[in-house]
Amino acid sequence: MAEVHRLFVLGRPTFDVDHARACSPAAISLLRDSGVQFTGDGDMLFDNAQVAAAIEASAGDAADGVIVIQSTFTDAEAICMIAERFGGPLRIWALPEPRTGGRLRLNAFCGLNLAAHALGLRNREFVPLYAAPERPGTAERVKAWLKASPLPAPVTREPRETASQAGEAALRALRGMRIGRIGEHPAGFDTCAYSDEGLDALARVRVETIGLDRLFDAARAVPEDEVGQVRADLADVAGIADVDQAELDRSLRLRGALDRLKAEGRYDAFAIRCWPETFTEYGGAVCGPVAMMGEKRTPCACEADVHGAISAYMLQAIAGEPAFLADIVDIDADDDTAVLWHCGQAPRSMARRAEPVAATIHSNRKMPLLFQFALKPGRVTLARISQAGGRLTMAVATGEMLDAPPSFGGTSGVLRLDVPAAAFLENMLGATLEHHVALAYGDHRDALEHVARELRLPVLDLTP
C-alpha cells in the first residue's frame, strides 16, 4: 500500500514565485511517481496564516509522515508550526536554482538551513533533500530519501593544542567586546538569537540595544559634505550614477550614521536588523554601508545576528584583514562546489579582479546600494561560534575559493571545500548549523583551535 504524507509547499512572495511554481509541480510529480500519496492540494503557502489553515485542513487525515517542499527561502516559523503539530517522519525537500549570475530567485537552501537549525534546537528529527527535479538521477535520489533516516550529527572533538599569536590576538579582541544590536532579529530566525549570560560567560562580551529609529534619525542628520565624501570614495564603483540617486543618498547616510553610533558607543561590531524596515520605513539599503564598515574592520551582521558579529570579529582579528559574513546558498555535489553569497556586502578588498566592482540594487527590495562582484580566488577559512543544538561550539571549515564569475547578484564566491561537497552538506545539515558563517582568506585552523581551547569550546569540524 502506498504511503500517505501530508504535503506542505512553502514560499515567500518576495522571491520569484513564478519560477517556484514552475519547479514545485515537478517535485510533486516525482514524489507521486515514487508511489507517494498526499493529503493537501500542493498549493504554495506564503504566510503563517495560510500554513495554519493548511495544518487544520490536514489534521483529521490519516498520514504516515510529512513532506515539506521548500520552494523559496522562508524563515523557520512555518516549519516549526508543522513540526509541533504532527509527529512521525518529517522530510524537507529544498529546490536548487541555476547559477545564472543574476538574481537569487529562490534561495531555498537558506530556508532549509534555517529550518534545520530551528528543528535541531527543538530536538526534532528531519530528513533533508536538496535536489533539482529535472536533473538526471533525482528520481532515484527521491526514492532513497523516502526511506532514509535522519542525518547523524557530526561528532565534536576537543580542540588541538596549538600556540598561535593570531589566536591570542583574537582572544584579546573578543574579551570585553562591545556589540551594538540595532533592532531585533526577525521572527523565525532562531539562528540569530543569543543569551546575555552566555556571552558574558564566553568572553565578557557585551551587547547594547539600539532602536532602528535612532539609526534612521542619525542617518538623516548626516551632513551633506560627509555624504559627498562617502560617495567620492566610491568613484571606482561601476554604475554608481545609474542607480536611483535619492535612494543612494539615503543608503550612504547609513554609513555615516553607523560611524557616529560606533564612536558614541565605542562598539567593536554591529548586529543590524537590515530588513524590512531599512527599505519600508527608511528607504535605502544598508548592505553597501555594511560592506564599507567591514572594510574598516567593524563587522556588521545582518538580521541582528549577534553570534555572527562575534564570529566575524574573531576571524578578522585572526586574519588581520576584513571578514565576510555570508550565507551558504547552494551546494552542488555534481561539480563539487558550494556558493557563499550575501546581498552585496562583502568588503571590496575581496573582489575578483576580472571585472570591476559594480553598484546594484537589492534583489527583492529593488533599492541601492549593494555591491556586485565575485570573490577573488584563494585559500579561505569559514568559522562560527555556533549554538547549534543548544550547545556552544567552534564550527570550522576550509577550502579554496575558485576563480569563477558571479553565481548570483550581489557578492558571491564559488568554493571547493576540503571534503566532497555532498559530505559537507550532510555535515552542515546534520549539525543543524546556523545560516551565517564568517569567511576570511587564509588557512586559520591553528588559530581557531587555540581560541576554542582557551574559551573551552568543542570543535565542530565540517571539513575534517
N, C-alpha and C positions, 0 to 999 in steps of 0.2 A: 504494500500500500504506500502511495506517495506521502511524503511528509508535508504537513501544512505549517506554514510560517506566517506570522504577522509581518506585513510589509510596510515600511515607512520610507519615503523618499524625501530627504531634507535638502533645502536650498535657501538661498537668500536673493532678494530681488536686486541687490546692488551688484551682483555678478551677471554673467552672460546667461540669462535664463533660457534664451532660445537654444544656445549650444547645449546647455544642461538637459533641456527637454529632448534634444536630439540624441543625447548619449544614454540617458536613463532607460528608455524603452529597449535599447539593445541589450543592456544588462539584464533587464527583466526577462527578455526573450531567452537569453542563455540560461537563466535560472529555471524557466519553465522547461526548456529542452533537457535540463538535468533531472527533471522529474519532480520539481518543487511546485506545490500549490500554495496559493496565498489567500489570506483574508486581507481586505483593504484593496483600494482601486488603483494604487500606484500613482495617484496624483501628487505633484510636488507640494510640500508643506513649507510655507515661507515664514511662519512665525509660531510662537509658542501657543497661541490660541488655537491655531489650526492643528498643531501637534496634539494638544489636549483633547480636541474634538475627535481626532482620529483614534486616539487611545481609547476614549469612551466607546466609540463605534465598534472597536475591535475587542473590547473587554469581555463580551459574552461569548465569543467564539472559542472553540477548542483549537489549540495550536501546539505544535511541537517545539517552537522556538520563535525567535525574532530575527528578521533581516532588515538592516538599515542600509539604504543606498545613500552615500554621502555624495550628492551630485555637485555641490559647490561648497565653499567654506561656510561653516556655521560655528557659532560658539557652542559650548558643551551643554547648555541648559536643556536643549531638546533631547539629546541622547540620555541625559540623566533622568529626565521625566519618564522616558520609555523604560530605562533600566530599573527604575524604582517601582514601576507598576507591574512589570512582567518578569517572572523568573525564567529559568530554562536557558538554553544556549542563546547567546547574543552575537550575531555576526554583522560586521560592518564592512561594506564594500565602498571604497573611495575611488572616484573616477579620475584617471590621469588626463592630461591635455598635451597637445604637441608643443614643443619649444619653438615657437614661431618668431621670437624676438619682439612680439607685440604684447598687447595687454594680457595679464594673467587672468584668464577668462573664468576659471572655475575655482582654483586654489583649494581643491577638495582634500589634498593630502594634509594641509594645515588643519582643516577641520577634523580629520581623523586623528591628528596629533593631539589636539585639544581634548577630543573625546577620550582618547586613551589615557591621558593624564588624569582627567576627572574620574574615570572609572577605576583607575588604579588607587586613587585616594579613597574610594568607596569600597575597595576590595571586591569589585565586580568583574568577573572574568569575561573576556570577549575574544572573538577570533577575527582578525583583520584580513582584508584583501585589498590590494592596490593593483589594479589591472585594467587595461583598456579592453572593452568588449570586442572591438574589431580586430585585435591582434591575433595572429596565429597562436594556437596553444592555450588561449584563455578559456575555452570550453573545458579543457582537461583540468586547468587550474581551479575552475569553479567547482567541478565535481570533487576534487581533493579538498577544497576549502569547506565544502558542506559536511565533510566527515572529519575535519581536522579538530584537534584540541587547542585550547588557548596557548599562546606562546609562553614559553618559560621565561622568567625574569633572569637577565644576566646576573652572574654571581659577582658581588662586590668583593674587594680584597683590601687588605691593609696597605697603606702607602709604602713605597720603597724607601729605604734610607738613602737620601741624597744630600749633598751640600751644594747649595745654589745661591749665589749672590742675587740673581734675579728673583728667586723665590723670597729671599729676605726683603728685597725692595717691595715686593707685593704685600708681604705681611705688614711692613711699616705703613703702606698706603691704606690697607684695609682697617687697621686698628684705629678706632675712633673716626672712621669715615662718616661724612655727613651727606645725606641724600635729601634733596627737595622733591617730595612727591606732589606733583601738580595734578589735582583731580584724583578720582578713584578709578581703579581698573574696571573695565566693562563687565557687565553681568555675563556669567558663563565662561570667564577666563580665570579658572582656578589656578592656572599656570602662573598668574601674576600676583597671587595672594602672598602675604608674609606675616610674620609674627614679630612684634617689637621685642618680646622677651627672647625669642630665638636669635635675633640679630645681635642683641646685647651679649648673649652667651657666646655667639660665634666669634665676634671680634669688636665688641663695643660699638657696633655700627648704630648710628642714629638716623631716624627718618623724621623729617618735619613736613607737615601737610600744608599745602598752598592751594588756595582756591583757583579754579580756572579764571574767574573774573579778575583776579589780581594779575594773572599773566596777560590777559587781554587788555586791561587798563594800562599796564606798563608798556605794552606794545603800542597802543595808541598815543602814548606820551613821548615816544622816542623822537628826538629832534630830526628835522628833515636832513640836516647835513650829515648826521650819523647814518641815516638810511642811504644817503648818497654814497658814503664811504663803503658800506657793505656791498652796494651794487657795483662800485668801481672794482672791488676785489673779485668780482665775477666776470670781468671783461673778457676773459678767455673761454667762457662757457658759451657754446654754440646755441643759437636760438633764443637767447635771453630776451631779445627785443620782440620776439614773436608770440610770447605768452601774454595773457591779459595783464596789462600794466598796473591796474588798480589792485588786482588780487596779488600780483607780485609785490607791490609795495607793502601790503598787509603782511605777506609772508616774511619779508625781510625785516619788518618791525619786530617780529617774534624773536629774531636773532638778538636784536638789541635788548629786548625785554629779558631774555634768558641771561645775557651778560649782567644786567642790573640785579636780577634776583640772585645770581651766583655771588656777586660782590656783597650784597646785603646780608645774605645768609651764610656766606663762606662755605658754600656747598661744593662737594667734590664731583657730584653727578646728579642727574635728574631722572625721575621716572614720571613720564608725562602721559596723561590721558589724551592721546593725539587725535582721536576721532570719537564721535562725530562732531563734537562741539567746535573744534577749531574751524571746521568747514561751515556747519549750520548756524553757529552763533557769531563767530568772529569773521569768517570769510576769507581764510587763507590757510595754506598748508604749512605745517611745522616741520615737514620732512627735510626740506633743504636746510633750514636752520639747524636741525639736529645733526645733519652731516657736517655742517660748519663747526658746530660746538665739539663734535667728536674729533675733528681735525685739530682743534685747540686743546685736546686732552680733557674734555669734560663730557664724558659719555652721557647720552640721553636715551633712556629705554622707552620704547613705545608701550602703549596700553598700560602705563603706570606699573611696569614690571620691575619691582624693587630688586629682586634677586638677579634679574637681567642686568640692571645698572651695576650691581656689585660685581658680577662676573666680568662685564666689560672693563670695569675699572681695574680689577685684578689682572686681567690679561694684558691690558695696556701697560701697567706697571712692570710686568714681566718682560714684555716685548720691547719696551722703550719706544713705542710708536703707537698710533691710534688702533683701536679695536672697532669691530663692526658687529652690532647685534642683529642677527639675521634669522629668518625663518628657513627651514628646510622645506621646499615646496615641491620637489619631485625627486624620486629615486627610481632609476631605470636599470633593472637587472640585466637587460639585454645588452646595453652598451656600457654597463658597469660604472655609472656615474650618478652623482646627485647634484641638484641645483640648490644653491643658497641664494636667497633673494630678500630684499625688502623694498618698500615702495620707491625709494630713491634717496636713501640716507646713508649710504656708505661714504666714508671720508674720501675726498677726491684723490688723495695720495695713493689709494688702492686701485686707481683706474688703469685698465689696459691701454697701452699706447697706440694701438692700431687705429683707433678712431677718437675724435675729441669728446670730452665731457660735454653733454648737451643738457639744456633745460627742458623739462617736460612737466606734465600735469598728472595729478593723481588718477589712477586708472578707473576708480569708481566715482570719486567726488569731483573730478574734472577741474581742479584748481592747481595753480603753481604754488610754491616752487619745489620741484623734485629734480634730482639729477638722474641722468640716463647714461649708463656705461656698464661695460663688463669688467669684472675684476681681473687684475693682472695675474699672470701665471706665477707659480712659486709654491714652496712648501708652506703649509698652513697648519695651525692648531685650532681646534674647537674646544671650548670649555664652558661649563656652567656649574655653579654651586646649586645643586638641584634639590628639590623637595619631593621628587617622585616617590610615590608610595608612602608619603608622610614621613620620610627619613632623609636627613641631610646627607648628601654625598658629593664628591667631586667627580663630575662627569667629564670625560676626556676623549677626544678623537683626533686623529691626524690623517693627513692626506696631501695630495698635490692638486693645486688649482691649475686647471688646464688653460692653454692659450686658445680661447674659444669666444665667438661673438656672443652678444647678449641673448640669453634664453627667453627673457620676458622683459617688458618695460620696467623702468626703474633701474636699480642696481642689482646685478646678479652675477654669479660665477658658477662654472661647471667644475665639480670636484671629483677627483678619483681618490677614494678612500683607501686606507691601508689594509682593508679587508674587502672581499667582494661586496658590491652594493646590496645584494639580496641579504647577506649576513648582517650588514649594518642596519638595514630596515628592520629585521627581526630583533636585533639588539635594542634599537631605539624604541620600537613599539612594545617590546616585551618589558623594557624598563619603565615604560609609561613616562618617558622624558618630556619636559616642557617643550613648547614650540619655539622658544627663542634660545639660540646659542651664540656665544661670543666667538668671534673669529679674529685671529691676528696672524701675520706672516711669520714664518719660522717654526722650528720644532721646539716646543717649550714643555715637553713632558717632564723633564727632571725638575724644573722649577715648580710645576703644578704638583708633582709628588711631594716636594718639600713643603709647599703651602698646606697640602692636605694633611701631612703628618703633624705639622705644628698646630693646625686647627682641629685635629683629631677627627678628620673626615675619611670615611672609607672611599676607595676609588671605584668608580663605575667606568670601566674601560670599554668603550664602544667599538674600538678597533684594536683588540688585543693581539 
